[in-house]
Amino acid sequence: MTRSLPSARAVRTTCPYCGVGCGVLAAVQPDGTVQVTGDPAHPANQGRLCSKGLALGETIGHEGRLTRPSIGGEPVEWNTALTHVATGLRQTIDEHGPDSVAFYVSGQLMTEDYYVANKLMKGYIGSANIDTNSRLCMSSAVAGHKRAFGSDTVPTCYEDLEQADVLVLVGSNLAWCHPVLYRRIEAAKASRPEMTIIVIDPRRTPSCDLAALHLPLHPGSDVRLFNGLLAHLAREGRADFGFLERHASGYAAALEAARADAPSIPTVAAACGVSEEDLARFYHLFARTERVVTLFSQGVNQSSAGTDKVNAIINCHLFTGRIGRAGMGPFSITGQPNAMGGREVGGLANMLAAHLELESPAHRDLVQGFWRSPVIAQHPGLKAVDLFKAVGSGQIKAIWIMATNPAVSLPDGDRVREALRNCPLVIVSDMCHTDTTALGHVIFPAASWGEREGTVTNSERCISRQRAFLPPPGEARPDWWIMGEVARRMGYEHGFSYTNPAEIFQEHAQLSAYRNEGQRDFDLTGLSQLKPGEYERLEPIRWPVQAESRQGTDRMFVDGRFYTPDGRARLVPVRHRLPENSPDERYPLVLNTGRIRDQWHTMTRTGRSPRLSTHITEPFAEIHPLDATQLGVQDNGLARLETPWGQMLARVRITRDQRQGSIFVPMHWNDHFAASGRVDALVNPVVDPVSGEPEFKHTPVRVLPQPCAWEGFALVREDLDTQAVDYWVRSLGQHGCWRYRLAGAAEHTGAWSSWARTCLGACPDDEWLEYQDGGTGRYRAALIRQGRLVSCLFIDPTGKLPPWQWLEGLFAAPVLDGASRMSLLAGRPPGVVEDQGEIVCSCFQVGRKRILRAIREGDALTVEAIGGKLNAGTGCGSCVPELKRLLASV
């Protein structure tokens, strides 16, 4: 089915990736491609986009999309699928009770989708077994906020990051995970050189390039570090007793715990594994500087002590009164585009909509009365990890998963897959085929970015519109519509009569205003009467939005009033405690997982972009040189990583940026892109006892060399037969080809030809080119069909393979000429073609070797000069930290 194409007029929408919430201008071109640029009018990004945002146009297409509902793998009509799900849920509830069903939703949903899901589960089914993948990244921040402020309130805005005199990044590789925000800070630093940036992270990441100080603390020692800061602030007389006496409580108990935990700088330095001098400098800068922002992310949240880490940070800001004013405060940066929106509507299993408390009878009555729903959930539901354990135990018999891929992203992932295989009813709504849809009984095709309407809320509480500029493919539908149709078939017609997302948003805003009277932080009174046209034109706005002016709110707690019963903030006493699973003789290292620059989540979208697939093409394990020597692994070699929960294969990267005793592995690869690259299958399923957030940053692991008799790569137009390959990773290349990196433990001496023909899918009528060097074991083959290159294969037992970039160009030729055929067998391009090396700049496809050559030639000795000569760094700027590192290395 072809799409009817709108005009090339740009549509204002927002990016579907990280929590920065960048504004995007998307325009469909006459040839059907989509041009994406940054929206200069959006306050979050002011026209900037990162590499992922700029490549959004490459991720739009029908390949791999779900376009029809299916049951048991067979396409069916919408009415059949909807009725089947409604009947299955109703029968399960009638036989086993409402807590036998569950929803698992996502920060990729619109707020309107989230609202309908929460209303259906908590107000009509009557269970709170609805949780979200935001549990995996932001729930510790939510719990810490609620303990300190009485509400899940982010007090700051992005301008505070630019106005701070000291900016502390804790557990956040902002340069790669939130690049546009990093560029804003970079610009602020350039305009105010006196601004000081401090990075606290076990790894030396690209974010350290702006930092005056990097504290590579022991993994898991954050509470002790910030308890030491609190004790130091007291010793230095930096308490704001006026603020504490009027607006806070609990500071005496918090200070007592901090002093017991961290009595002196030498004690803290030894416990955290940092130098006394650097620690003292950090404490001194924080103590003597009024405008301090502490920005924290997954390195803090994803811990069995994540909530305590959050409160240890907040304690230091409350103790000094550094909150509610420009350029200061604790700042939780969210991971997903609508993690905040999900929190607003009660998407977590322990929350109600509109920041109301599930455990409060008065709040339950308020929500039920507003919804006029038949029931209301009476107790918190199961949080993500426990929810899937309940699926595995048979406690949950039906689960509906929306816009997320838990078969890859949850810890102890192999057990998650086993649980879904054994569940009687698994419903999955998604835009494309994933590891999770492969386990579903009923699959709903959902509309995706560019095809749906709604709102999202970013990390600074800014609500923005996502707008459609394409029709959904086939029979794909918005998630709110799918849920509403199921709800009506379950007998809940009166509660789900929505005809468009504007109606849902209005109800959401009205609930936030209902009996609020300034008692709750989340208040959209000023937006509660939006007409459909006003909703369509809605400009980005930070909540709360007051009734009188319809103006948003930049900073919270300006008046020193918090949302606790007495209106006072709470300093929470916390103590350091070790992770539940510590390294031992069998598993001596600590596994830390996270993101890379050009990929997102489990690659269901970014994996569709050739440009984003060039920067880092394989799962890797960063290892300190001393650890690598002891383990016997080689740089660029393969290693097997094992934990008590699972195992994987990864390419070794030896670097001093990695702390000794720890390894880092990215989270993105799934079974569609790698044979054994799912790192979350290795992660222990221990969670924070308060927030339920998993400990992704601290799993005991061992690393073993992976023997390889040969390595190689293949470029193919269609899927490669990898059944006889021990290791493979694939990525999308240019001109419609796939790149495969291959390795095997078995010798194929003398048998390469037959193996290669099978692997590449050769037919008798195809033209077959091959070359084999019996002395070195090198082998090359190419499959040509009707004069056109279909696939090629390069094998070398030593792993010294030729560059592959030039080969992609051969796939563009309608007929392969003689020189190109010879170059295939020679393993080098015809004429003089520069070997660029690994791609550094995704925007302009500029490689590492090319950049280094320009630097050594002497006319590209600054980032600006590199940009002038090669264009690298002049697009989105995400590669600028790497350009600086290359300059420093020469």
N, C-alpha and C positions, 0 to 999 in steps of 0.2 A: 504494500500500500504506500503510495507517495503522499507526502504532506502538501496541502495547499499552502503556498508561501505568502506570508504577509509582506508588506512593503519594507524597504530598508530603513524605515524610521526606527531610531534607537528607542528601546524600551528600558525604563529605569527599573532595575531590580537589585537583588543582593546576591553575593557570592554564597555558594552552598558548602563552603569548606569550614574554616576555623572560626573561633569565637570573636575575631576582630569585627566581623560583620560588614565587610567592604561593600560599598555601592558599586553597581556594575551597569554599564550601558551595553545592551545586546541588540544587534541589528542583523536581521536575516538578509543575506545578499541575494541577488537575482539567481545565482547558481545554486542556491540552497544552503550554502555555508553560513555560519554564524560568526560575525565579528564581535569581539568582546573587548571593551576598554573600561578603564576606571571612570567612575562618576565623580567629576570634580566638585559637584554640589553636595556629595554625601559627607557628613562630618567625620565619619570614622576613618576614611582613607584619603579624602580630598583629591581623588583622581588616581592615586597609586593602586597598583595591583601587584601581587607576587607572581611567581612563575606558574603556580597552579591556577590562579585566577585568569591569567592571560591565555592559558591553554584551554579554557572552558569550551571554546568552540570546537576543539578537536574531540571532545568527549560526547558530543551529541550525534546520535545516529541510531539506526535500527538494529545493527548487529548485536546479537546477544540480548536484545530487549524482550521482555515478556509482553505479549500483545493479546493473549486470550486467557480467560480463566481455565483452570484444569483441575481435574480430580483423578488421582492415581496416575498422573502423567498424560491423561487423555484430555484434549480440549473439550470444553462444554460451554453452553450458553450461560450468560450472567445469572439468569434466574435460577438455573440448576445449581450453580456453585453457591450462590447466596443462600438459597433454601437449604442446601446440604449443610452449610456451616451453622445456620440458625437452628436447624433441627439437632445437629450434633451437640451444640452448646446447651440447648434446652434439655436434651435428654441427659447429658452429663450432670447438669445442675440438679435436675429432678431426682436422679439416682444417687448422687454423691454429695450434693450440697454445693453452694456457690464457691467455696474455697477449693473445689476440685478443678477450676478453670483458672487460666492466667493469661495476661497480656504482657508481652515484652516489646516496648516501643523504643523510640530513638530520637536523639537530638537532630536528626535529619528531617523530621516531620515539621510541618507548619504548626504554629501555635493552635490554629483552628482544628487541625487533625488531633493534636494532643488533647485538646479540650473535650472533643467528642469521645475519644477513647477513655478518658478518665471518668466522664459522666456515665458512660455505658457500664463500666466495670463497677464503680463505687456506688452509683446512685440507682442502678437498675438491676444489675446482676447481684449487687450487694456484697461484693468482696473487694479487698484492697490489694489483691494479687495482681497489681499492675506495676511494673517497674521499667526502668529505661536504661539504655546503655550509658547515659550520663552518670549512672551509679558507678561506672568504672572509672570516671575521671573527675567528677566534681562534687560527689556527695560528702566528702570530708570537709570541703569548704562550706557546704550548706550546714552541716552539723556544727561546725565551729562558729559560723555566723549566728546560728540560733542560740547557742550557749552564751555567746558574748553579748549579742544585741537584742535577743528575744525574737529575732526574725531573720530570714535569709536575705539580708540586705548588703549589697555591694556599695560601700559608702563613697566611692571615688568615681572619677571620669578620666578619659584619656588625656585631657589637658593637664591633669595632675602629674602624669608621667613626664610631661615636657617642662612643667614648672618646678619640679622637685630639684633641690640642690644636691641631694644624695638619693640615688635610686638603687635599691637592693633587689636583685633578681635571685630568687630562691627556687631551685628545682625547676628552672624554666630555661630552655634553649630557645629564647624568643626569636633569635635570628633565623631559625629554621621552622619553628612551629607557628609563629605569628609574625611573619616577615614584615608586613606593612607597618605594624606597630613598632617594630625594631627600627625601621627606616625613619619613622617620626622621631624616635628617641635620638637616632643618629643625627638628624637635622638639628634637634634641640641642643645636642652636645656641641655641634659645630658652631652654633650661634652663641652658646654660653660655655666656653671651654672650662670654666671653673666647675661646672656640673661634674659630680663624681658618681661613677657607676661601679657597683660591687656585685660580683657574681658568686653565689654559694652553690656549688654543684660538685659531686665527686669527679665528674669529667670536665676536661677543658674543652668547651664547645665553641663554635663560631661566635656565640654571644659574648665570649670573653674578650673579643677583639676591641670592644669599646671600654673595657673595664680597667680601672686603675688598680683593682685588687681582685684576686680570685682565691676563694677559700675552698680547696678540694677536700671537703670533710668526709669522714667515714660514712658510708651509707647507713642511714637510719639514726644518725646522731643529732638531727636538727633540734629536737626538744632541748637537749642539753646545751646546744649552742645558744638558743634564744633564752633559755633560763639564765645562762651566764650573762647575756646582755641585760636582762631585767635586773639581776643582782648588781651589775656594774652601774646601771643607770641610778640605782638607789645609792650606791657608794659615792657617785659623783654628784649627788644632790639634784638630779634631773627630774625628780617627780614633780608633776604639776598638781600640787595638793588642792589648789582651788578647783580644778576640774574634777579631781577624784572625790572631793567632799560633796560637790554639788551633783555630779553626774555618774558616778560609778560606785561599785561596791565589790568587796572580795579582794581588794589589793593586798591586804595584810597576809591573807592565807596564800595568795599567789606568790608573794615575795618570799614567804617562809619556805615554800616548796622549791622555789628557784635557788635560794641560798643553800638549801640542803643538797640540791642536785648539782649545783655548779658554784662552789664556794670561792673559787679564785680563777684568774686567767690561766695560770699553769695547769690547774686541774682540768679545765675545759679544753685547753689546747691539746693536752695528752689524750683525753677521751675522744676528741673529734678528729685527731690526726692532722692538725694544722699547726703552723708555727705560732709561738707565743707572740712574736712581733706582728704578724699579720692579723691575728685575732685581736690584739690590743688596738691596732689601727682601725679595724672595723668598729669595735666598740667605741673608740674615741670619736670617729666620724659620725656615728649614729647619735651619740650623746651630745655632741657640740653643734649639731646642725638641726635647725628648726624644721625645715621643709624636707621631710624624708617620706618616700613611698617605698613600701616593701611589696613587690609584685611576686606572687607565688603561683605555681602551677602543679603539674602532675608529680614532680619530684617530691612535693610535700604531700599531696593528696593521696597518692597511690601507695599507701602504707598501712600496716596494721596499727600504727599510731598516728594516722593522718590527722584525725580530729584534734588530738593533743598538739600536734605540730602547728596546726592553724591557730589554735588558741594561744600557744606560746608566742607566736608572732603578734597576734592582736593584743596580747597583754602588754607588750612593749609600747605599742602605740597608745593604748588607753592610759598607761602609767604616766606617759609624758603629755597627754592631752593632744596628741597629734592625729586628729581625726576631725572631719567635718570642715576642714579649711583647705584652701588652695595649696596644691603641691605636697600633700601629706596624707597618709593613711595606709591601711592594709588593702591590697588589691588582688583579688582572685581573678586570674585570667582563664576564661572557660575554653574548653577544647573544641566544641562543636558550634555550628552556626545558631542553633536554637536550644542549647542546653539550658539557657536562662528561661526561654519561653516554656519549656517543659516544667521547670520548677514553678513558674507562675500558675500553671493550671493543675498542679498536684500530680505530675507525672510519676513522682516517686511513691513507693509503696507505703511510706509513713507520713504522707502529706495529703491534705485536701486542696481543692482548687482555691485560687486567690490567696495563697499563703495562709490559709486557715489550717488549724491543727486537727488532725484526725482523732487524736486522743482526747479532745475537748468535747464533752456532750453538747455544750452550747454551740460550738462551731458545727458539729454534725447536724444539729437541728437547723441551724441557719442555712447550710447548704441544701439539705433535704427540702426545706421549706421553699427556698428559691427555685430549686429544680422541680418541685412538686413530684418528686420521684417516689416510687413505692417503697423503697428501702434505702438505707445508707450503710456503708461499711462501718462496722463497730470496733474494729481493731486493726492495727497495721498489718499489711500483707507481707509476703516474703520478698526480701531483697534479692537482687539478681543472682548471686552465687547460690544462695539457699533456694531460690526459686527453681533453678535447674537441677539442684540436688533432689528437690521434691518431685520434679518430673521423672528423674531416674528411679526414685523409690516407689513411684506409682501413686503418690499422694495427689499430684496434679495429673489429670487424665486428658485435658485438652489445653493447648496453648496456641495463642495467636501472636506471631512475631511480625513486626512491621518495620521496614526500612532499616534493618540492621542484620548483621551476619555473625550471630553468637557462636556458630560452629568454628569460627576462626578467632574471634576477639575475646571470648571469655577465658579465664584461667582454667587449667586442667581440661583443655579443650577436647581431648579424646573422650573423657567421661561425658561431656556435654553432648557429643555426637551419639554416644551410646544411649544416653537418656532419650534423645529425640527419636532414635530408631525404635525404641520400645514404647513410645507414647502412643496411645490409641488414636488421638486426633491432633495433628500438627497442621496449623494454617499459617501460611506465609504470604505477606503482601510485600512486593518489592518491584523494582523497575527492571531487574535483569536476573539472569541465572546466577546463583551463588552456591557456596558450599552448604548453606542453610536451606535454600529452596530444594536442593537435591534430597533433603530429608523430609520435605513437606508432603502431606496427603492432599491438601487443597492449596492451590497457588492462585493468588489474585494479582493481576498485572496493574501496578500502580503508576500514576503519572509521576514524572520526574521534574527536576529543575528545568525551568524554561517552559513547562507545560501546565503549571499549577499556580493557583493564586493563594495568598495568605500573608501572614506576618511572621517575623522572627525577631528575637531579642538578643543583642550581643552582650559582651562582657561588661559594658558600662551602663546596662539597663536601657539601651537605645532600641526602640521598636522600629523596625523597618518593613517595608512591603517587599515581598517577592511577587513578581508579576509574570504572567505567561506571555510568550512571544511565539510559541509553536503549539499546534494541536497535539494531543497525546497520540502515540502510534497505535494503530489497530483499535482494540477495545479497552485500552488502559484508562483508568479512572482515578480521581483524587481519593486519598485515603479517607477523608471525612465522609465522602459519598458512600464508599464501600461499607464503612462501619454503620452509617445511618441506615442503609438498606438491610443489613443484617439485623440491626436493632428493631426495625419495623417488622421484620419477619419473626422476631421473637415475641411480638406483641406489645412493643413499646412505641407505637406510632406517635403518640402525642408529645413525646420528649425529643423526637428526632425528625422533625418536619422541615429541616433546613433545605433551602434551595440554592444557597450560595455561601461562600465563606464570610461575606460581610455580615450576614445574620448571626453566624457563630461568634464572630469577633464582638459584635454588639452585646450578645448575651454574656460573653466572657467579661467584657468591661463592666456591664451592669452588676454582675456578681461581685466584682472587686469593690464596687461602690455600695453594695447592699449592706445597710446597718454598719457602715464603716465609721463615719464621723471622725476621721483622723486617727482611729485606733490601730489601724493596720498599715504597714508600709506600702503594700501593693495596692494602688488606688488609681483606676483609670476613669474616674468620674467625668473628667473633661472630654473623654472619647466615647462615653457610653450612649450618646445619642447620634452617633455618626450616621448620616444618610449614605446609601450605596455609592453615590458619586464622591462624597467626602472620603469614604474608605478607599476608593480607587485612587484618589489624589493624596492620600495620607503621606505627609513628610516624616522623615526620621525624627523621633522624639523620645526623650528619656523619661521613664516613669519615676515617681508618681506624676500624674497629670491632673492638676486641680480643676475644679468645675468652673471657677470664675474666669480664668484666663486661657484655658487650654494650653498653658505653657508647661513644658517639661521641667525636670529638676536635675540640676547638674550634680550636686553633692547632697548626701544625706547626713543627718545628725548635726546640721549647722547650729541648731538651737540646743544641742546637748541632750535632747530627749530621745530615748530609745524605746523599744517596743516590748520591754519586760513589764511585768505587772506594776512595778513601782517607777517605771520610766528611767531606770538607771542601768547603765551597762554593767556587765559582769567581767571581772578578771577571774579567770578559771585556773585554780592550782593544778599544775601538770608536772609529772615526773618522767624522766627518761626510762624507757624499758626496751629491752632487746626484742628484735623480731622473733616470732615464734619458732621459725626454722633458721637455725644458724649454720654456717659452714662447718664441716667436720672433715675427717680424714678421707672419707669416700667422695664427698662433694665439697671440695675445699674453696671454691670461688663463689662470688656473689653475682648472680645474673640480674642485669638491669635492662629493661625494655623501654622503647620509646619510638619517636617518629623521625623520619628523615625529611629533607627539604621539599622534594618534588612529588612525594606520594602522600596519599590520604587514606586513613583507616585500612580497609582490606582491599584496596585498589579496584573496587568495582567501578569507580568512575575514572580515577587518574590512570589506571592501567589501560584505558582506551586511547590515551594520548601518546603518539610516538615521541613528541618532544619531551614529555615528562619521564619517558622510559630510557633516557640516555645518560642521566646524571649518575645514578647508581642502579645497576642492572641486576644485582644479586643480593640475597640475604647475606649479611656479613656479621662477624663477631670481632669487635675491637678488643684487643688484648695488649697489656703492657709488655714491653720487651723482656723483662725479667721473668714474667709468668710464661711467656711464649717459650723461652729457653728451657725452663723447667718442664714444660709440658711436651716439648719436642715438636711444636707446630711451626710451620714456616709461613712467612708473609706471602699472601696470595695463594697459599695452599688451602686445602679443604680440611675441616675439622668436624667431628661429631660432638654435639653438646647433649649431655644427658642429665636429667634430674629424676627424682623418684616418680615424677608425674608424666614424663614424656621425653622425646628426643628429637633432634633435627640435625640437618647438615647446613654449614655456613662457610663462606669464604673468610679466611683469616685476614685481618688488618692489624698489623703490629704498630702501635703508636704510644708515645709517651703522654698523649692527651688523656689516656685511660688510666685511672688509678690502679695501682698494683693491688691484686686480690679481687678485682672486679672485672667483669666483661659487659659490654653493651651490645645488644642485638635489636634491630628494628622490628616493628610489629606487623608489617604490612602484608607479607606474602601469604597467599592462600594456595589451595591445591590446583587452582586454575593456572597459576603462574610458577609453581615450583613443586618438585617431587617431595621434598621434605623440608619446607621452609616456615612452618607455622610455629613461631616461638611461643605463643600463648599456650600451646599444648604442654610446654615445659613449666609454666608458672604455677606456683603453689596456690591452692584455693583459700588460703587464710585471709580473713577480712578484718577490717577495723571493727571493734565491738560496738562502737557508737554509730558510725556512718554506714557500715557494710561494704566499704570500698576495698577491693582486693589489693594485695601487696605485689603489684607488678614490678616494683623496684628492688626486690630482695628475695631471690630464690637461690638456695644452694645448688651449685652446678659443677659438673666436671667436664673437662674438655679433652678430647682424644684426637690424635692425628687420624685422618681418614685416608687410607692408602689408595692411590690411584695408579693404574697401569697406563692410563692414557687420558688426555683431555682434548676437547674439541669444541667446535661450534657449528651450527647449521643455520642457514637462512632458508625459509620455506614460505610458500604462498598458503599452504594449508597446514593442518595439524601434523606434527611429526609423530611417528610411532616410537614411543619412548619405553616400551615394555621391557626391553633388554638393557636399559640404561640405569645405572645406579644413582646418578645425580643429573638432574636437569633443571634449568631455570629458563623461563622464556619471557620475552618482552616484545611489545609491538614496535616494529620498525617502520621506516618510510616506504611509500609505494606499495602498501598492502602486504608486506612480508612480516613474518615473525622471526625474531632472533632467538636461538636456543644456545645456551651454554651447557656443555655435556661433559661427563666424566664417568669412567667405569673402572672397576677393580679387576676385571677379567681381561686377559690378553686376547687379542683378535689377530695375531700374526698369521698372515696368509689367508685370512678369511674376511678381510675388510669388504671386499667387493660384494659378496652375497649379503652380508649384514647391512651394508649401506643401501643396496637396492631395496631391501625390505623396509629399512628405516625411512627412506625417502619416498616409498610407494611407487617405485618404477613399474611401468607397464612394458610389454614386449615391443610396442611400436615407438616408444620414447627413444630419443637420442641420449646416449650415456657417455659422459666424459669422465675419465679417472686417471689418477697418477698415484703410484706407490713407490716409495724409496725403501728398499729392503734393508738398507744399512741403518737408517735413522728411524724407521718405522712410520715416517710421515705418510699420510694418505689424504688425497683430495678427490672429490667427485662432484659432478654436476649433472642434473637432470634437465633436459631441454625438450619441450613439447611444442611442435609446430613452430620451431625457431625461437621460442620464448623461454627464458630461464624460469624454471619452476622451483628448483631447490638446489642448494649446494652444501657440501659437507667438508670440513677441514679437521683433520686429526693429527695430534702430535703427542707422542709419549712423554716428551719433556714439558709439555704445557706451554711452549713458546710458539704461540699462534700469531699469524699475521693480523694486522688491523682489519676490522670488518666493515668500517664505515663506507668505504668505496664500493663494496659489493652491493649495498642497498641500491645504488644508482643503476646497477644492471637490471634490476627488476622493473625499472621504468621503461626499458627498451622493448618495443613490440617484436623486434627480431634481434637476436644476439649476433653481432658481427664477428669476424674471424679474430680480430685483435682481442676482443673481450673473451672469447673462448680460450685463447692462449693464456690470457691473464688469470683466468680461473685455475688452470692447471699449474701455472707458475706461482700462484699464491701472492701476486703483487699486481697492482693496477698498471695498465698501459701508460707509458710516459712517466712523468714525474708528478706524483700526487702526495701531498703532505700528509704525514701521519699526525693527526691531531691529538691522539691520546684520549683519555677519559674526558667526557664532556663536563665542563665546569659551568658555562653559561648556557642555560637551557633556551633562553629567548633567541639567541643568535647562533646556537650550536657551535660554541667555541671550546676547543679542547685544552687540556692541561699542557700537553707538550707544545702546542702552538703558543700558548701564553708564555710559557717559560722561555721559548726561543725569542719572543719579542722582548722580554725583559733582558735577556743576556745580550741581545743586540744593542742595548743601551738607549733605545728611544721609547721605552715604555716603562719608566721607573716609578710611576705613580698609578693609582687606580684610574685617575682621570686620563692619563696618557695611554693606558691599556684600552680604555674605552674609545679614545680618539683613533687608535690604530686598528683595533679589532672589533669594536662595538661591545665587547664583553662588559657587563655591568651597567650598560646604559639603558637597558629595558626595565625590568621590574626591580633590579638591584639586589635580588636575593643572593646572588653569587658574590657580592662585594666582600663579605668576610673571607671567602676562599681566595679571592684575588689578593687581599692583604696578606694572607698566609703565604701565598706563592711569592710575593714580593719579598717577604721576610726570609724565605728559604734560600734565596739566591745570594 
